[in-house]
Amino acid sequence: MAKIVVIYYSATGTTYKMALAVKEGAEKTGAEVRLRKVRELAPDEAVASNEGWSNHRLETQNVLEATLSDLEWADAIILGAPTRYGVPAAQLKQFIDTTGPLWAQGKLVNKIGSSFTSAATTHGGHESTILALNNTFYHWGCLIVGPGYADPIQFQSGNPYGTSFTSQNGTVPPDEVTLSAARFQGQRVADVAAMFGHQKQHS
Ligand SMILES: Cc1cc2nc3c(=O)[nH]c(=O)nc-3n(C[C@H](O)[C@H](O)[C@H](O)COP(=O)(O)O)c2cc1C
């Protein structure tokens, strides 16, 4: 069975809820799934000044932080981050920027990659954030698997690049269509990783 790591950043919980759904979808295939957050970089005063942010930090205090060994372990890496000025939040980017040792040794080559995001507004940068995350997968030598329109839920959620949700600045939690699309993305990535792993074993 495929090994999947879902690595996310979330300040106020929207992207976290999507990450849980991605994990659930991947697990449905029988895959082994690790859910990992990345380290908070904002100063404690900034987190404390926003109730949603500090509550979410407390809620996820027991979620393990991503490490390079999670990346090495996984057959597929699914990245999720809120959109910030049209690109992924710096916290996730900072983690990505620690992967040099794995990249230099080719340890990320031929893994499956996929991305998701949440943003405040409809045109606030859903695709640009997902595509920015996917740029990293090219450098790592990964195979990018987006959800496409490979399931009927995609015709409702409408984002073939990766699951995305308009949170209206974190005031609205992901709806059922978004969570179903996130589950589908997790499932599809896990299915493709299992098929690809099988091919690799027999080639
Ligand atoms: C510094 C900052 C920059 C942001 N930039 C954007 C943006 O460019 N476009 C957008 O739609 N939302 C933007 N947002 C809103 C977040 O992307 C949105 O509220 C997201 O759903 C938060 O996810 P979270 O609850 O997982 O933290 C920004 C938020 C912050 C704090």
The ligand as an SDF file (V2000), in Angstrom:
LIG
                    3D

 31 33  0  0  0  0  0  0  0  0999 V2000
   -0.9490   37.9510    5.3780 C   0  0  0  0  0  0  0  0  0  0  0  0
   -2.1400   37.3510    4.6870 C   0  0  0  0  0  0  0  0  0  0  0  0
   -2.2270   37.4270    3.3100 C   0  0  0  0  0  0  0  0  0  0  0  0
   -3.3470   36.9100    2.6570 C   0  0  0  0  0  0  0  0  0  0  0  0
   -3.4030   36.9790    1.3010 N   0  0  0  0  0  0  0  0  0  0  0  0
   -4.4950   36.5180    0.6530 C   0  0  0  0  0  0  0  0  0  0  0  0
   -4.5860   36.5850   -0.7750 C   0  0  0  0  0  0  0  0  0  0  0  0
   -3.6710   36.9850   -1.4740 O   0  0  0  0  0  0  0  0  0  0  0  0
   -5.7340   36.1780   -1.3580 N   0  0  0  0  0  0  0  0  0  0  0  0
   -6.7920   35.6980   -0.6210 C   0  0  0  0  0  0  0  0  0  0  0  0
   -7.8290   35.3530   -1.1900 O   0  0  0  0  0  0  0  0  0  0  0  0
   -6.7060   35.5630    0.7220 N   0  0  0  0  0  0  0  0  0  0  0  0
   -5.5890   35.9460    1.3690 C   0  0  0  0  0  0  0  0  0  0  0  0
   -5.4940   35.7990    2.7250 N   0  0  0  0  0  0  0  0  0  0  0  0
   -6.5630   35.1040    3.4540 C   0  0  0  0  0  0  0  0  0  0  0  0
   -6.2610   33.6180    3.7160 C   0  0  0  0  0  0  0  0  0  0  0  0
   -5.7090   32.9830    2.5830 O   0  0  0  0  0  0  0  0  0  0  0  0
   -7.5520   32.8630    4.0630 C   0  0  0  0  0  0  0  0  0  0  0  0
   -8.2100   33.4850    5.1350 O   0  0  0  0  0  0  0  0  0  0  0  0
   -7.2930   31.4000    4.3290 C   0  0  0  0  0  0  0  0  0  0  0  0
   -8.5020   30.6820    4.1690 O   0  0  0  0  0  0  0  0  0  0  0  0
   -6.7450   31.1570    5.7400 C   0  0  0  0  0  0  0  0  0  0  0  0
   -6.4800   29.7880    5.9050 O   0  0  0  0  0  0  0  0  0  0  0  0
   -6.2500   29.1530    7.3450 P   0  0  0  0  0  0  0  0  0  0  0  0
   -7.5670   29.2750    8.0990 O   0  0  0  0  0  0  0  0  0  0  0  0
   -5.8990   27.7400    7.0760 O   0  0  0  0  0  0  0  0  0  0  0  0
   -5.1540   29.9110    7.9850 O   0  0  0  0  0  0  0  0  0  0  0  0
   -4.3890   36.2860    3.3960 C   0  0  0  0  0  0  0  0  0  0  0  0
   -4.2670   36.2090    4.7930 C   0  0  0  0  0  0  0  0  0  0  0  0
   -3.1700   36.7330    5.4300 C   0  0  0  0  0  0  0  0  0  0  0  0
   -3.0620   36.6140    6.9350 C   0  0  0  0  0  0  0  0  0  0  0  0
  1  2  1  0
  2  3  1  0
  2 30  2  0
  3  4  2  0
  4  5  1  0
  4 28  1  0
  5  6  2  0
  6  7  1  0
  6 13  1  0
  7  8  2  0
  7  9  1  0
  9 10  1  0
 10 11  2  0
 10 12  1  0
 12 13  2  0
 13 14  1  0
 14 15  1  0
 14 28  1  0
 15 16  1  0
 16 17  1  0
 16 18  1  0
 18 19  1  0
 18 20  1  0
 20 21  1  0
 20 22  1  0
 22 23  1  0
 23 24  1  0
 24 25  2  0
 24 26  1  0
 24 27  1  0
 28 29  2  0
 29 30  1  0
 30 31  1  0
M  END
$$$$
